[in-house]
Amino acid sequence: MLVIGPEGEQLGVMMRDAALKAADQYGLDLLCVAPNANPPVCKIINYGKHRFDQQKKQKEAKKHQHIVEIKEVQLTPQIGEHDMMVKVKNARRFFEDGNKVKVALRYRGRQMAHQEVGLATMDKFISLVEDVATVEKKPALEGRLLIGILASKTKK
């Protein structure tokens, strides 16, 4: 195996026992960093410090990540103009936070006979938020629900 010293210098190709003895001389550990290489590459390091640094990096990366949630906005086929604007305002706020929005339009009773009204309402909603969102899943009928998913154009 190819052995790299604690300062980054190459100590050459050694057998496993010789590499372990070299690591013991430094008072450090032998870590195999590339086991699939030909020959395998091992490094002499302080394993406790190495593990601590890795955990610190993972913690830092986790702190800066944003989990995308799916928020839901519910509509009806005969929604009023003002009610529609309130729903649009809420959806815009969700998009600013970097979330996705599931738009659900519920048909009740005889409204199923006029599905084109609901489709027109859904298209109007999408057109009102198209400057900040893109359609990820086109509106599709699932039982009595017309469901579409919109995603934010700007990633947060």
MDTraj code that builds the backbone (N, CA, C; nanometers):
import mdtraj as md
import numpy as np

residues = "MET LEU VAL ILE GLY PRO GLU GLY GLU GLN LEU GLY VAL MET MET ARG ASP ALA ALA LEU LYS ALA ALA ASP GLN TYR GLY LEU ASP LEU LEU CYS VAL ALA PRO ASN ALA ASN PRO PRO VAL CYS LYS ILE ILE ASN TYR GLY LYS HIS ARG PHE ASP GLN GLN LYS LYS GLN LYS GLU ALA LYS LYS HIS GLN HIS ILE VAL GLU ILE LYS GLU VAL GLN LEU THR PRO GLN ILE GLY GLU HIS ASP MET MET VAL LYS VAL LYS ASN ALA ARG ARG PHE PHE GLU ASP GLY ASN LYS VAL LYS VAL ALA LEU ARG TYR ARG GLY ARG GLN MET ALA HIS GLN GLU VAL GLY LEU ALA THR MET ASP LYS PHE ILE SER LEU VAL GLU ASP VAL ALA THR VAL GLU LYS LYS PRO ALA LEU GLU GLY ARG LEU LEU ILE GLY ILE LEU ALA SER LYS THR LYS LYS".split()
xyz = np.array([
    [0.0830, -0.1189, 0.0000],
    [0.0000, 0.0000, 0.0000],
    [0.0871, 0.1248, 0.0000],
    [0.0384, 0.2303, -0.0650],
    [0.1089, 0.3574, -0.0701],
    [0.0791, 0.4332, 0.0585],
    [0.1822, 0.4770, 0.1278],
    [0.1648, 0.5415, 0.2579],
    [0.2011, 0.6895, 0.2470],
    [0.1131, 0.7736, 0.3023],
    [0.1365, 0.9183, 0.3073],
    [0.1571, 0.9571, 0.4525],
    [0.2599, 1.0338, 0.4780],
    [0.2949, 1.0727, 0.6150],
    [0.2028, 1.1794, 0.6718],
    [0.2219, 1.2144, 0.7995],
    [0.1348, 1.3117, 0.8655],
    [0.1476, 1.4543, 0.8090],
    [0.2589, 1.4855, 0.7438],
    [0.2785, 1.6186, 0.6856],
    [0.2374, 1.6232, 0.5380],
    [0.1901, 1.5104, 0.4847],
    [0.1481, 1.5050, 0.3451],
    [0.2538, 1.4505, 0.2519],
    [0.3690, 1.4133, 0.3055],
    [0.4760, 1.3611, 0.2207],
    [0.4546, 1.2123, 0.1957],
    [0.4987, 1.1642, 0.0796],
    [0.4824, 1.0228, 0.0463],
    [0.5978, 0.9434, 0.1081],
    [0.5622, 0.8397, 0.1809],
    [0.6630, 0.7536, 0.2426],
    [0.6934, 0.6324, 0.1558],
    [0.6159, 0.6153, 0.0465],
    [0.6421, 0.5074, -0.0482],
    [0.5463, 0.3915, -0.0313],
    [0.5717, 0.2881, -0.1121],
    [0.4885, 0.1681, -0.1095],
    [0.5463, 0.0734, -0.0046],
    [0.4588, 0.0313, 0.0903],
    [0.5025, -0.0561, 0.2000],
    [0.4036, -0.1704, 0.2176],
    [0.4474, -0.2701, 0.2889],
    [0.3569, -0.3772, 0.3306],
    [0.2761, -0.3256, 0.4494],
    [0.1689, -0.3965, 0.4814],
    [0.0764, -0.3517, 0.5863],
    [0.1468, -0.3397, 0.7216],
    [0.2264, -0.4389, 0.7578],
    [0.2944, -0.4369, 0.8882],
    [0.3913, -0.3200, 0.8993],
    [0.4659, -0.2934, 0.7906],
    [0.5618, -0.1827, 0.7915],
    [0.4880, -0.0489, 0.8041],
    [0.3739, -0.0372, 0.7386],
    [0.2951, 0.0861, 0.7446],
    [0.2420, 0.1087, 0.8862],
    [0.1959, 0.0019, 0.9501],
    [0.1469, 0.0132, 1.0883],
    [0.2599, 0.0521, 1.1836],
    [0.3802, -0.0027, 1.1610],
    [0.4953, 0.0337, 1.2451],
    [0.5332, 0.1799, 1.2256],
    [0.5278, 0.2268, 1.1002],
    [0.5594, 0.3678, 1.0711],
    [0.4585, 0.4595, 1.1404],
    [0.3305, 0.4216, 1.1387],
    [0.2276, 0.5011, 1.2060],
    [0.2511, 0.4999, 1.3564],
    [0.2942, 0.3855, 1.4091],
    [0.3207, 0.3742, 1.5528],
    [0.4397, 0.4601, 1.5936],
    [0.5388, 0.4737, 1.5055],
    [0.6553, 0.5580, 1.5344],
    [0.6135, 0.7044, 1.5507],
    [0.5154, 0.7478, 1.4691],
    [0.4661, 0.8850, 1.4797],
    [0.3692, 0.9005, 1.5972],
    [0.3210, 0.7888, 1.6502],
    [0.2225, 0.7943, 1.7582],
    [0.0836, 0.8287, 1.7057],
    [0.0587, 0.7950, 1.5790],
    [-0.0702, 0.8260, 1.5152],
    [-0.1335, 0.6989, 1.4595],
    [-0.2447, 0.7159, 1.3885],
    [-0.3190, 0.6027, 1.3331],
    [-0.3009, 0.5948, 1.1821],
    [-0.3240, 0.4739, 1.1266],
    [-0.3162, 0.4517, 0.9831],
    [-0.4589, 0.4409, 0.9288],
    [-0.4941, 0.5314, 0.8377],
    [-0.6291, 0.5325, 0.7804],
    [-0.6204, 0.5094, 0.6309],
    [-0.6996, 0.4146, 0.5817],
    [-0.7029, 0.3845, 0.4388],
    [-0.7977, 0.4833, 0.3722],
    [-0.7448, 0.5778, 0.2927],
    [-0.8270, 0.6826, 0.2313],
    [-0.8769, 0.6432, 0.0924],
    [-0.8070, 0.5531, 0.0240],
    [-0.8508, 0.5072, -0.1088],
    [-0.8258, 0.3575, -0.1192],
    [-0.9196, 0.2767, -0.0655],
    [-0.8962, 0.1316, -0.0657],
    [-0.9062, 0.0683, -0.2035],
    [-0.9765, 0.1314, -0.2981],
    [-0.9946, 0.0725, -0.4312],
    [-0.8840, 0.1109, -0.5294],
    [-0.7933, 0.1982, -0.4879],
    [-0.6845, 0.2396, -0.5766],
    [-0.5846, 0.1238, -0.5919],
    [-0.4980, 0.1377, -0.6906],
    [-0.3973, 0.0348, -0.7118],
    [-0.2607, 0.0992, -0.7053],
    [-0.1794, 0.0892, -0.6054],
    [-0.2028, 0.0216, -0.4781],
    [-0.2943, 0.1057, -0.3857],
    [-0.3541, 0.0445, -0.2823],
    [-0.4386, 0.1207, -0.1893],
    [-0.3593, 0.2324, -0.1222],
    [-0.4254, 0.3458, -0.0993],
    [-0.3582, 0.4620, -0.0401],
    [-0.3992, 0.4742, 0.1059],
    [-0.2991, 0.4827, 0.1947],
    [-0.3240, 0.4985, 0.3374],
    [-0.2502, 0.6216, 0.3871],
    [-0.3077, 0.6829, 0.4909],
    [-0.2503, 0.8064, 0.5425],
    [-0.2305, 0.7925, 0.6927],
    [-0.1214, 0.8484, 0.7401],
    [-0.0935, 0.8465, 0.8834],
    [-0.1494, 0.9764, 0.9418],
    [-0.2536, 0.9618, 1.0255],
    [-0.3197, 1.0798, 1.0829],
    [-0.3647, 1.0508, 1.2260],
    [-0.4054, 1.1571, 1.2950],
    [-0.4684, 1.1437, 1.4261],
    [-0.6167, 1.1189, 1.3991],
    [-0.6612, 0.9942, 1.4152],
    [-0.7970, 0.9561, 1.3752],
    [-0.9041, 1.0282, 1.4578],
    [-0.8791, 1.0493, 1.5850],
    [-0.9759, 1.1199, 1.6703],
    [-0.9998, 1.2619, 1.6217],
    [-0.8922, 1.3314, 1.5865],
    [-0.9048, 1.4682, 1.5342],
    [-0.9728, 1.4667, 1.3980],
    [-0.9395, 1.3676, 1.3152],
    [-1.0000, 1.3544, 1.1818],
    [-1.1513, 1.3369, 1.1936],
    [-1.1949, 1.2485, 1.2853],
    [-1.3379, 1.2241, 1.3049],
    [-1.4080, 1.3492, 1.3575],
    [-1.3436, 1.4197, 1.4489],
    [-1.3999, 1.5428, 1.5042],
    [-1.4191, 1.6473, 1.3945],
    [-1.3184, 1.6617, 1.3073],
    [-1.3282, 1.7584, 1.1966],
    [-1.4411, 1.7221, 1.1010],
    [-1.4577, 1.5918, 1.0722],
    [-1.5656, 1.5486, 0.9832],
    [-1.7018, 1.5781, 1.0439],
    [-1.7176, 1.5504, 1.1728],
    [-1.8445, 1.5779, 1.2397],
    [-1.8743, 1.7274, 1.2403],
    [-1.7713, 1.8072, 1.2576],
    [-1.7869, 1.9529, 1.2579],
    [-1.8326, 2.0019, 1.1208],
    [-1.7744, 1.9462, 1.0129],
    [-1.8144, 1.9830, 0.8772],
    [-1.9587, 1.9431, 0.8500],
    [-1.9986, 1.8225, 0.8931],
    [-2.1364, 1.7770, 0.8723],
    [-2.2349, 1.8664, 0.9455],
    [-2.2010, 1.9048, 1.0669],
    [-2.2876, 1.9920, 1.1466],
    [-2.3042, 2.1270, 1.0775],
    [-2.1948, 2.1797, 1.0254],
    [-2.1970, 2.3096, 0.9557],
    [-2.2808, 2.3009, 0.8280],
    [-2.2662, 2.1900, 0.7539],
    [-2.3428, 2.1726, 0.6308],
    [-2.4919, 2.1592, 0.6621],
    [-2.5235, 2.0910, 0.7694],
    [-2.6631, 2.0725, 0.8089],
    [-2.7256, 2.2052, 0.8505],
    [-2.6460, 2.2906, 0.9095],
    [-2.6949, 2.4199, 0.9561],
    [-2.7363, 2.5092, 0.8394],
    [-2.6676, 2.4958, 0.7261],
    [-2.6917, 2.5836, 0.6117],
    [-2.7908, 2.5267, 0.5101],
    [-2.8400, 2.4043, 0.5321],
    [-2.9327, 2.3476, 0.4336],
    [-3.0760, 2.3895, 0.4650],
    [-3.1573, 2.3963, 0.3608],
    [-3.2987, 2.4336, 0.3747],
    [-3.3841, 2.3175, 0.3279],
    [-3.4725, 2.2723, 0.4154],
    [-3.5611, 2.1625, 0.3794],
    [-3.6827, 2.2207, 0.3088],
    [-3.7079, 2.1738, 0.1872],
    [-3.8207, 2.2231, 0.1087],
    [-3.9473, 2.1531, 0.1568],
    [-4.0435, 2.2329, 0.1982],
    [-4.1712, 2.1778, 0.2419],
    [-4.2737, 2.1977, 0.1310],
    [-4.3780, 2.1165, 0.1350],
    [-4.4884, 2.1342, 0.0408],
    [-4.6045, 2.1944, 0.1188],
    [-4.6362, 2.3188, 0.0866],
    [-4.7487, 2.3880, 0.1486],
    [-4.8705, 2.3680, 0.0592],
    [-4.9887, 2.3752, 0.1182],
    [-5.1093, 2.3515, 0.0404],
    [-5.1996, 2.4739, 0.0390],
    [-5.2541, 2.5026, -0.0793],
    [-5.3530, 2.6085, -0.0974],
    [-5.4770, 2.5413, -0.1548],
    [-5.5927, 2.5619, -0.0885],
    [-5.7162, 2.4982, -0.1343],
    [-5.8076, 2.6007, -0.2000],
    [-5.8621, 2.5619, -0.3138],
    [-5.9522, 2.6484, -0.3895],
    [-6.0841, 2.5757, -0.4134],
    [-6.1848, 2.6526, -0.4570],
    [-6.3109, 2.5950, -0.5041],
    [-6.3361, 2.6509, -0.6437],
    [-6.4182, 2.5839, -0.7249],
    [-6.4411, 2.6332, -0.8616],
    [-6.5003, 2.7742, -0.8667],
    [-6.5924, 2.8093, -0.7758],
    [-6.6544, 2.9423, -0.7772],
    [-6.5940, 3.0329, -0.6700],
    [-6.4616, 3.0358, -0.6589],
    [-6.3963, 3.1198, -0.5583],
    [-6.4091, 3.2672, -0.5984],
    [-6.4310, 3.3520, -0.4984],
    [-6.4446, 3.4963, -0.5239],
    [-6.3108, 3.5595, -0.5585],
    [-6.3159, 3.6781, -0.6188],
    [-6.1944, 3.7487, -0.6624],
    [-6.1028, 3.7801, -0.5446],
    [-6.1614, 3.8343, -0.4364],
    [-6.0803, 3.8717, -0.3204],
    [-6.0215, 3.7482, -0.2535],
    [-6.1013, 3.6423, -0.2417],
    [-6.0514, 3.5184, -0.1818],
    [-5.9353, 3.4616, -0.2636],
    [-5.9469, 3.4705, -0.3953],
    [-5.8402, 3.4238, -0.4845],
    [-5.7122, 3.5033, -0.4590],
    [-5.7241, 3.6348, -0.4423],
    [-5.6054, 3.7184, -0.4200],
    [-5.5393, 3.6863, -0.2860],
    [-5.6197, 3.6520, -0.1840],
    [-5.5645, 3.6125, -0.0540],
    [-5.4846, 3.4838, -0.0706],
    [-5.5382, 3.3879, -0.1451],
    [-5.4683, 3.2607, -0.1686],
    [-5.3394, 3.2832, -0.2477],
    [-5.3438, 3.3730, -0.3460],
    [-5.2253, 3.4057, -0.4257],
    [-5.1185, 3.4683, -0.3373],
    [-5.1603, 3.5576, -0.2487],
    [-5.0659, 3.6254, -0.1571],
    [-4.9977, 3.5232, -0.0659],
    [-5.0764, 3.4279, -0.0141],
    [-5.0184, 3.3234, 0.0710],
    [-4.9212, 3.2364, -0.0081],
    [-4.9584, 3.2002, -0.1301],
    [-4.8708, 3.1171, -0.2134],
    [-4.7400, 3.1903, -0.2429],
    [-4.7478, 3.3202, -0.2716],
    [-4.6261, 3.3986, -0.2976],
    [-4.5344, 3.3977, -0.1755],
    [-4.5927, 3.4073, -0.0561],
    [-4.5128, 3.4041, 0.0665],
    [-4.4430, 3.2683, 0.0801],
    [-4.5154, 3.1603, 0.0451],
    [-4.4545, 3.0268, 0.0509],
    [-4.3388, 3.0166, -0.0480],
    [-4.3555, 3.0728, -0.1678],
    [-4.2493, 3.0672, -0.2689],
    [-4.1271, 3.1463, -0.2241],
    [-4.1485, 3.2600, -0.1567],
    [-4.0356, 3.3405, -0.1070],
    [-3.9536, 3.2620, -0.0055],
    [-4.0211, 3.1764, 0.0717],
    [-3.9503, 3.0941, 0.1695],
    [-3.8807, 2.9747, 0.1048],
    [-3.9012, 2.9565, -0.0265],
    [-3.8353, 2.8477, -0.0989],
    [-3.9125, 2.7169, -0.0964],
    [-4.0399, 2.7212, -0.0570],
    [-4.1203, 2.5995, -0.0496],
    [-4.1958, 2.5747, -0.1797],
    [-4.2480, 2.4529, -0.1917],
    [-4.3343, 2.4198, -0.3038],
    [-4.4778, 2.4381, -0.2579],
    [-4.5694, 2.4573, -0.3538],
    [-4.7106, 2.4759, -0.3202],
    [-4.7940, 2.3735, -0.3958],
    [-4.8769, 2.3031, -0.3201],
    [-4.9723, 2.2086, -0.3787],
    [-5.1062, 2.2808, -0.3850],
    [-5.1566, 2.3005, -0.5051],
    [-5.2834, 2.3693, -0.5240],
    [-5.3905, 2.2623, -0.5423],
    [-5.4868, 2.2606, -0.4491],
    [-5.5930, 2.1601, -0.4530],
    [-5.7270, 2.2312, -0.4729],
    [-5.7968, 2.1939, -0.5787],
    [-5.9281, 2.2501, -0.6077],
    [-6.0307, 2.1382, -0.5871],
    [-6.1205, 2.1582, -0.4907],
    [-6.2166, 2.0541, -0.4536],
    [-6.3514, 2.0787, -0.5211],
    [-6.3983, 1.9758, -0.5901],
    [-6.5325, 1.9786, -0.6498],
    [-6.6294, 1.9210, -0.5470],
    [-6.7465, 1.9853, -0.5307],
    [-6.8474, 1.9354, -0.4369],
    [-6.9785, 1.9157, -0.5131],
    [-7.0433, 1.8051, -0.4850],
    [-7.1749, 1.7781, -0.5416],
    [-7.1777, 1.7831, -0.6925],
    [-7.2646, 1.8690, -0.7464],
    [-7.2861, 1.8762, -0.8913],
    [-7.1770, 1.9539, -0.9654],
    [-7.0808, 2.0074, -0.8927],
    [-6.9709, 2.0799, -0.9585],
    [-6.8895, 1.9859, -1.0479],
    [-6.8950, 1.8561, -1.0204],
    [-6.8219, 1.7590, -1.1026],
    [-6.8734, 1.7590, -1.2470],
    [-6.9979, 1.8028, -1.2676],
    [-7.0548, 1.8067, -1.4025],
    [-6.9917, 1.9165, -1.4872],
    [-6.9340, 2.0189, -1.4203],
    [-6.8724, 2.1315, -1.4924],
    [-6.7260, 2.1468, -1.4492],
    [-6.6471, 2.0487, -1.4868],
    [-6.5061, 2.0486, -1.4477],
    [-6.4273, 2.1585, -1.5170],
    [-6.4779, 2.2067, -1.6315],
    [-6.4065, 2.3121, -1.7041],
    [-6.4005, 2.4416, -1.6232],
    [-6.4992, 2.4653, -1.5348],
    [-6.4995, 2.5855, -1.4491],
    [-6.3813, 2.5770, -1.3506],
    [-6.3639, 2.4603, -1.2921],
    [-6.2524, 2.4405, -1.1993],
    [-6.1180, 2.4510, -1.2685],
    [-6.1096, 2.3970, -1.3903],
    [-5.9859, 2.4048, -1.4668],
    [-5.9509, 2.5499, -1.4994],
    [-6.0533, 2.6293, -1.5317],
    [-6.0314, 2.7718, -1.5602],
    [-5.9840, 2.8445, -1.4346],
    [-6.0404, 2.8095, -1.3192],
    [-5.9978, 2.8704, -1.1920],
    [-5.8526, 2.8353, -1.1625],
    [-5.8162, 2.7099, -1.1850],
    [-5.6787, 2.6645, -1.1607],
    [-5.5817, 2.7369, -1.2546],
    [-5.6194, 2.7498, -1.3811],
    [-5.5343, 2.8200, -1.4780],
    [-5.5165, 2.9666, -1.4390],
    [-5.6230, 3.0283, -1.3881],
    [-5.6160, 3.1690, -1.3453],
    [-5.5193, 3.1828, -1.2283],
    [-5.5274, 3.0892, -1.1318],
    [-5.4378, 3.0923, -1.0159],
    [-5.2921, 3.0793, -1.0608],
    [-5.2676, 2.9842, -1.1521],
    [-5.1309, 2.9616, -1.2009],
    [-5.0789, 3.0852, -1.2740],
    [-5.1658, 3.1499, -1.3523],
    [-5.1223, 3.2693, -1.4259],
    [-5.0909, 3.3856, -1.3313],
    [-5.1579, 3.3907, -1.2150],
    [-5.1327, 3.4983, -1.1186],
    [-5.0000, 3.4811, -1.0451],
    [-4.9498, 3.3580, -1.0363],
    [-4.8226, 3.3351, -0.9653],
    [-4.7096, 3.2932, -1.0587],
    [-4.7317, 3.2968, -1.1913],
    [-4.6304, 3.2456, -1.2838],
    [-4.5016, 3.3273, -1.2855],
    [-4.5037, 3.4519, -1.2358],
    [-4.3805, 3.5309, -1.2324],
    [-4.2846, 3.4833, -1.1232],
    [-4.3355, 3.4122, -1.0206],
    [-4.2495, 3.3634, -0.9131],
    [-4.2451, 3.2110, -0.9051],
    [-4.3290, 3.1416, -0.9850],
    [-4.3363, 2.9957, -0.9742],
    [-4.3430, 2.9284, -1.1105],
    [-4.3023, 2.8034, -1.1115],
    [-4.3136, 2.7207, -1.2313],
    [-4.4005, 2.5999, -1.1985],
    [-4.4681, 2.5470, -1.2985],
    [-4.5546, 2.4310, -1.2787],
    [-4.4665, 2.3066, -1.2778],
    [-4.4663, 2.2370, -1.1653],
    [-4.3877, 2.1152, -1.1541],
    [-4.4708, 1.9939, -1.1947],
    [-4.5996, 1.9953, -1.1570],
    [-4.6918, 1.8890, -1.1961],
    [-4.8194, 1.9555, -1.2446],
    [-4.8539, 1.9297, -1.3687],
    [-4.9736, 1.9913, -1.4267],
    [-5.0975, 1.9467, -1.3496],
    [-5.1999, 2.0330, -1.3423],
    [-5.3220, 1.9969, -1.2703],
    [-5.3852, 1.8689, -1.3265],
    [-5.4124, 1.7748, -1.2365],
    [-5.4722, 1.6470, -1.2755],
    [-5.5818, 1.6126, -1.1756],
    [-5.6850, 1.5476, -1.2243],
    [-5.7996, 1.5114, -1.1415],
    [-5.7701, 1.3821, -1.0660],
    [-5.7846, 1.3873, -0.9344],
    [-5.7671, 1.2700, -0.8489],
    [-5.8916, 1.2592, -0.7621],
    [-5.9876, 1.1821, -0.8081],
    [-6.1153, 1.1721, -0.7373],
    [-6.1936, 1.3013, -0.7552],
    [-6.2241, 1.3688, -0.6454],
    [-6.2950, 1.4969, -0.6502],
    [-6.1996, 1.6159, -0.6370],
    [-6.0698, 1.5887, -0.6401],
    [-5.9693, 1.6950, -0.6265],
    [-5.8948, 1.7160, -0.7578],
    [-5.8757, 1.8408, -0.7927],
    [-5.7903, 1.8782, -0.9057],
    [-5.6615, 1.9280, -0.8421],
    [-5.5524, 1.8543, -0.8610],
    [-5.4285, 1.8846, -0.7893],
    [-5.3170, 1.9206, -0.8849],
    [-5.2464, 2.0301, -0.8543],
    [-5.1286, 2.0723, -0.9279],
    [-5.0204, 2.1134, -0.8294],
    [-4.8943, 2.0946, -0.8664],
    [-4.7837, 2.1334, -0.7771],
    [-4.6989, 2.2383, -0.8459],
    [-4.6714, 2.3460, -0.7727],
    [-4.5918, 2.4576, -0.8238],
    [-4.4632, 2.4687, -0.7408],
    [-4.3540, 2.5019, -0.8059],
    [-4.2262, 2.5181, -0.7372],
    [-4.1757, 2.6604, -0.7572],
    [-4.1006, 2.7094, -0.6619],
    [-4.0462, 2.8445, -0.6685],
    [-3.9398, 2.8549, -0.7773],
    [-3.9370, 2.9665, -0.8485],
    [-3.8346, 2.9873, -0.9525],
    [-3.6998, 3.0152, -0.8884],
    [-3.6998, 3.0876, -0.7760],
    [-3.5752, 3.1198, -0.7066],
    [-3.5523, 3.0172, -0.5975],
    [-3.4316, 2.9624, -0.5938],
    [-3.3967, 2.8639, -0.4917],
    [-3.3415, 2.9374, -0.3720],
    [-3.3883, 2.8964, -0.2528],
    [-3.3392, 2.9612, -0.1307],
    [-3.2516, 2.8656, -0.0546],
])
top = md.Topology()
chain = top.add_chain()
for i, resn in enumerate(residues, 1):
    res = top.add_residue(resn, chain, resSeq=i)
    for name in ("N", "CA", "C"):
        top.add_atom(name, md.element.get_by_symbol(name[0]), res)
traj = md.Trajectory(xyz[None], top)
